[in-house]
Amino acid sequence: MPMSSRLKPGNILAQRWFARAEVEVEADRYVRYLAERGYARDTVERYFRSVAHFVHWVSQRDVALCDLSESQVNQFLHVHLPHCRCARQCCRTEVDARAALKHFFAMLGNAQTKPVPSVSTSIAAELAGFERHLIEVRGLANSTCTVRLRDVRQFLVDRFGTSTVRVSTLVSADVVRFVMRRTTGLGPGSVNSVVLSLRSYFRFKASCGTSTTSLIAALPRVALWRLAGLPNFLTPAEIRQLLNAFNRDSATGMRDFAITRCLLDLGLRRAEVAHLRLDDIDWRAGVMRVRGKGRRTDVVPLPRLTGQAIATYLRYGRPQTTRREVFVRHRPPLNAAASVDLVRSAVRHAADRCGLQQRVRGTHIFRRTIACRMVQRGAPFKEIADLLRHRSLDTTTIYAKVDLLALRRVALSWPGRRP
Ligand SMILES: [Zn+2]
């Protein structure tokens, strides 16, 4: 008996839509796909009906599932759903449809079914060259490459459309106009990211012999000072407050506590925590392998408290799973590694619980806290750079310089003995 026929009778219409579009096989696979990932029956049914609705809409448009573009998916979500008149029993909640389709495309899996906007061959070739440069020359992490390529793709499409890419014909005004339009309403961090993407691309073109000096000069400088009055690192009291905010009797509490210890004791980055694997820890030697930024791997000592928190989670909190990552999901989709977002929300939720939500907005504050603690102790920059695993000493100096003034202000008012 096919999986999808085990669902409630109310799903007959949905089954008929899958059948009419001649994708019953996918309907069945989809139900099994969700069930295997631990979704509740209710959720499976809602998602199933949402995808059926989408399949129905697509089949009326004479497009094959594998030829869909991102804009068609968006059209379904934003234009069709609010005004849908397909059938009374239709699932037309946008949130459900969005989640359901994400799983559906993930299941269909191969790149050709992922809705990606298409670009001209000239732009595609340009992006391929830039991507090689980012990976092979700059050694950037995949996530950074994705952002850089997305920004540069938008820029090239905006400026050249379907014609051949000729960077030598660009003038400063093109750059300024694009940045202004693309960054309207974005925060300083996001604006800076777009600027970095373009600068990186122009430097790449310069290395290929195209003059881009005036284009680079046209890029705006973004001021990134935030919370200027507040010290941008946590005090020992705040750290205690945060560590006490976890319910360490619950499985997720044990996980989130161990995640936070990794960030706080070792200054790991979010992705480094998420990608930590069981085989990365050598319990006997008391060291841990960290897969860091720019595809580099470091071996760092594993402090006792961090090790204890991880061991407690592994022994009493971690659910049964075939994953090799240390931290995994406890809610559907099960049998999946903790994502970078999960690492961030583990910390944010704890901060919410203990009233530190204004102070701990991301996980970077932990790295800054470590740097400041070391500066205060008089540690040389080289030592701080090693601990934070910075590739260049410059990065470290910038950090400490930014925080040194703020540090002096608070350090004086701290009661008790000086370290
Ligand atoms: Zn409809």
Boltz pocket constraint, residues with backbone or C-beta under 6 A from the ligand:
constraints:
  - pocket:
      binder: B
      contacts: [[A, 53], [A, 57], [A, 80], [A, 84], [A, 85], [A, 86], [A, 87], [A, 90]]
      max_distance: 6.0
